[in-house]
Amino acid sequence: MSTIRLFVPGPLVAGTSIELDEARAHYLGRVMRRSEGDPVELFDGRSGGFAGRIAEIARRRVSIDLIAKLRDLPERNTAPVLFQAVIKRPRLEWLVEKATELDVGTIVPVRTRRVAAPLGRVERLATIAMEAAEQSGRLDVPEIAGETILADIGSLRRSGRSLLVLDPTAEARVADLAALHCGDLDILVGPEGGLAAEDEVELAQMPQVVRGRIAPTILRAETAALAGLAALAMLH
């Protein structure tokens, strides 16, 4: 029987106990059929990963003993930020799940000129990211930022990191750029149909912007984003 991993509010400390809410009790007891004495792994995005054991489980609550620390949270300064033009909701939710598996640090939904679809509930995207982190072995959950316009992404960029714009017409390859920058890049993916001329004007005014292509074909937005993240992940 595999060990269930759960993201919980921290801080977590070995040798203490933590009580979880009714939703977690239902998931462990009714959905996953776990009982007292069964192992679990807990993480909170700050304290690392901990081995735990179910001490008591009831319909509305579950108590878990934290036995020992398993892993420390790795340094997160290299985790990329994905600036993703808003796409249709089912594909956006799938993208959030897979980007979490590829160790994205933050996902920022961006409204560009050719975006027509509404973003929808950010809370649902955050839940998807949490569940993907639990399944993938991460010790933190990527932040899902609120929607922003392209002109305002400068305030969300980190100092010293270049912004890689995925562009099927670019001369440079993403793999070469990622190696040149040692993977220390954030990524911007435009909407279906590409960035409008007004968007390009705003990008031209931003510092440290590079452009790269992934494949000889034109990729869908979610495919391009994941391919770009995979290229960066291979360097860390």
C-alpha positions in Angstrom: 0.0 0.0 0.0 1.5 3.3 -1.1 2.0 6.1 1.4 -0.5 9.0 0.9 1.1 12.5 0.7 -0.9 15.5 2.0 -0.3 19.2 1.9 -1.3 20.8 5.2 -1.0 24.1 7.0 2.3 24.3 9.0 4.6 24.7 10.6 5.3 21.0 11.0 7.6 19.7 13.8 8.7 16.1 14.4 7.4 14.6 17.7 4.2 16.6 17.7 0.7 15.8 16.5 -1.5 17.7 14.0 -5.3 17.6 13.6 -6.8 17.8 10.2 -10.3 18.8 9.2 -13.4 16.9 8.0 -12.5 17.0 4.3 -9.1 15.3 5.1 -10.8 12.8 7.4 -13.3 11.9 4.6 -10.5 11.6 2.1 -8.3 9.4 4.3 -11.0 7.3 5.8 -13.8 7.0 3.2 -12.0 7.5 -0.1 -8.6 6.0 0.6 -9.8 3.5 3.2 -7.0 4.3 5.6 -7.2 3.6 9.4 -5.4 4.2 12.6 -1.7 3.2 12.4 -1.4 3.7 8.7 1.5 5.9 7.4 1.2 9.2 5.7 3.6 11.9 4.5 2.9 15.5 5.3 4.4 18.7 3.8 3.6 22.4 4.3 5.7 24.2 1.7 8.1 25.5 4.4 9.2 22.9 6.9 10.0 20.0 4.5 8.5 16.5 4.3 7.6 14.5 7.4 6.7 10.9 8.0 3.5 10.6 10.0 1.1 8.0 11.3 -2.7 8.2 11.7 -3.3 8.3 15.5 -7.1 8.7 15.4 -9.6 9.0 12.6 -13.3 9.8 12.9 -15.9 11.1 10.5 -15.2 14.8 11.1 -11.5 14.8 12.2 -8.2 13.0 11.9 -5.2 13.2 14.2 -1.7 12.5 12.8 1.5 12.0 14.8 4.6 13.5 13.1 7.3 10.9 13.6 10.4 12.2 11.8 11.5 14.7 9.1 12.2 13.0 5.8 13.5 15.8 3.6 14.3 19.5 3.7 12.6 21.9 1.3 15.1 22.5 -1.6 16.3 26.0 -2.6 13.5 27.5 -4.7 15.2 30.5 -6.3 15.7 28.6 -9.5 12.1 27.6 -9.9 10.7 29.4 -13.0 7.7 31.7 -13.2 5.3 30.9 -16.0 3.5 33.9 -17.4 0.7 32.2 -19.3 -1.8 34.0 -21.5 -5.3 32.9 -20.4 -6.6 29.9 -22.4 -9.8 28.0 -22.3 -10.5 26.6 -18.9 -10.1 22.8 -19.4 -6.8 23.2 -21.0 -5.6 25.8 -18.4 -6.5 23.4 -15.6 -4.5 20.6 -17.3 -1.6 23.0 -17.8 -1.6 23.9 -14.1 -1.4 20.2 -13.1 1.4 19.4 -15.5 3.4 22.6 -14.8 3.3 21.7 -11.1 4.8 18.3 -11.9 7.5 20.1 -13.8 8.5 22.2 -10.7 7.1 25.5 -11.8 7.5 28.1 -9.0 4.6 30.5 -9.8 1.9 30.6 -12.5 0.7 34.1 -13.5 -2.4 34.2 -15.8 -1.9 37.0 -18.2 -4.5 38.9 -20.2 -3.2 39.9 -23.6 -5.0 41.5 -26.6 -6.1 38.3 -28.2 -7.4 36.6 -25.0 -11.2 36.2 -25.0 -11.8 33.5 -22.5 -12.5 34.5 -18.8 -10.0 33.2 -16.3 -12.5 31.7 -13.9 -11.9 30.8 -10.2 -8.2 31.0 -9.2 -9.1 29.0 -6.1 -9.9 25.9 -8.2 -6.5 26.3 -10.0 -4.8 26.4 -6.6 -6.5 23.2 -5.6 -5.4 21.5 -8.7 -1.8 22.7 -8.1 -2.0 21.3 -4.5 -3.2 17.9 -5.6 -0.5 17.7 -8.3 2.1 18.6 -5.7 0.8 15.8 -3.4 1.0 13.3 -6.3 4.3 14.3 -7.7 6.5 14.3 -4.6 7.0 18.1 -4.4 7.5 19.7 -0.9 5.7 22.9 -1.9 2.8 24.1 -4.0 3.3 26.6 -6.7 1.6 30.0 -6.2 -1.3 30.8 -8.6 -1.2 34.5 -9.0 -4.2 36.7 -9.9 -4.8 37.7 -13.4 -2.6 40.5 -14.7 -2.2 42.5 -17.9 1.0 42.1 -19.9 2.2 45.6 -19.2 2.2 44.9 -15.5 4.2 41.6 -15.4 7.4 43.6 -14.7 6.4 43.9 -11.0 6.2 40.1 -10.8 9.5 39.3 -12.5 12.5 38.5 -10.4 15.7 40.4 -10.5 18.5 39.0 -12.5 16.3 36.5 -14.5 15.6 36.9 -18.2 12.1 36.4 -19.7 12.0 33.7 -22.3 9.2 34.4 -24.8 8.3 31.2 -26.6 8.1 32.1 -30.3 7.9 29.6 -33.2 9.5 32.1 -35.5 12.6 32.8 -33.3 16.0 32.0 -34.6 17.4 30.7 -31.3 16.3 27.3 -29.8 14.9 27.1 -26.3 17.3 24.3 -25.4 20.3 26.5 -26.4 19.0 29.5 -24.5 18.3 27.4 -21.4 21.8 26.1 -21.4 23.3 29.6 -22.0 21.3 31.0 -19.0 21.9 27.9 -16.9 18.1 27.4 -16.7 17.6 30.7 -14.8 14.8 31.9 -17.0 11.1 32.7 -16.6 8.7 31.9 -19.4 6.0 33.9 -21.3 3.6 31.9 -23.4 1.1 33.9 -25.6 -2.5 33.0 -26.5 -3.7 30.9 -29.3 -3.0 33.0 -32.5 0.0 34.6 -30.9 0.7 38.0 -29.4 -0.8 41.1 -31.0 1.2 44.0 -32.3 0.3 46.0 -29.2 1.6 43.2 -27.0 4.9 43.1 -28.9 5.3 46.9 -28.4 5.0 46.4 -24.6 7.5 43.5 -24.6 10.0 45.6 -26.6 10.1 48.0 -23.6 10.9 45.3 -21.1 14.5 44.5 -20.1 16.2 41.1 -20.4 13.7 39.5 -22.9 14.9 36.7 -25.1 13.0 34.7 -27.7 13.2 31.0 -28.4 11.5 28.3 -30.5 10.8 24.8 -29.3 9.9 22.8 -32.4 9.7 23.3 -36.2 5.9 23.2 -35.8 3.5 25.7 -34.2 2.5 24.3 -30.8 -0.7 24.9 -28.8 -0.2 27.2 -25.8 -0.3 24.5 -23.2 2.1 22.3 -25.2 4.6 25.1 -25.6 4.5 26.0 -21.9 5.2 22.4 -20.8 7.9 21.9 -23.3 9.6 25.1 -22.1 9.3 24.1 -18.5 10.7 20.6 -19.3 13.7 22.2 -21.0 14.5 24.2 -17.9 13.8 21.3 -15.5 16.5 19.2 -17.2 19.1 21.7 -16.1 18.4 21.5 -12.4 
